[in-house]
């Protein structure tokens, strides 16, 4: 084949995982490597939308990697992701398999496709002190002044924004070289979902997750993980934790969380368009509303061409 890797990306609620699993099942001997910054954590299942049942197609489980590899409460980062991705990639290829990268964390995907070299970034106490007390809006504006090497789609709390600025500042000062990992030729497919349909699916999925026990999941996590750590993870874990702490009532929690997820999906699409239009990563877009079989056939035709 002409490709070393298949990549399927898309915003939240676009159906990318289900599509990836069907492509993998049709190809055979294909294993999925997740590119999701939250699904690495054990016990964070409903809120991250793991939907592990999506990996079973026709009664057969498609093997997957980089899900449930860290304890909740720990901090996982891009540097660790790169190490883990390449370990999984070489393992799959070494066994004669086809690796399929799938997810919505734009920088994780871009770091693979552009072979970025990243290094662990130490804490900068002076910078943290200088930024303490600034609002999320102020921090986001400051972050935008840097060349973007950080996954801004996930920056939805002041603590995460400060860490993002810390990372950006370090890379600007140390001039880290790129292209230190193998260069892979990827067939990169983006799942394109109409904005209004995406919003509808996000709202439906949020209601379903609440019914499935997302609040109870967060309460269980709070028995062994600090509220500060859960707030750090943002989105579902931020707002449901605030509800569990009595800082939001239920209706306000749902309202704010729904808005935040819509904003998150918009930022994801902005990142993917930037990958394609400004950073030289060709993406073949496929309509999310097409029948599954048609989407799979189209991707396989591209892959085999």
Secondary structure, DSSP 8 states (H G I E B T S, - for coil): ---SEEEEEE-TTS-HHHHHHHHHHHHSSEEEEEE-SSTTEET--TTTT--GGGGEETTEE--EESSS-EETTS---HHHHHHHHHHHHHHHHHTT-EEEEEES-HHHHHHHHTT---------HHHHHHHTT--HHHHHHHHTTS---S-GGG--SHHHHHHHHHHHHHHHHHT--S--S----EEEEEEE--HHHHHHHHHHHHHHHHHHTHHHHHHHHHTTS-HHHHHHH-HHHHHHHHHHTTSS-HHHHHHHHHHHHHHHHHHHHHHHHHHHHTS----EEEETTS-HHHHHHHHHHHHH-
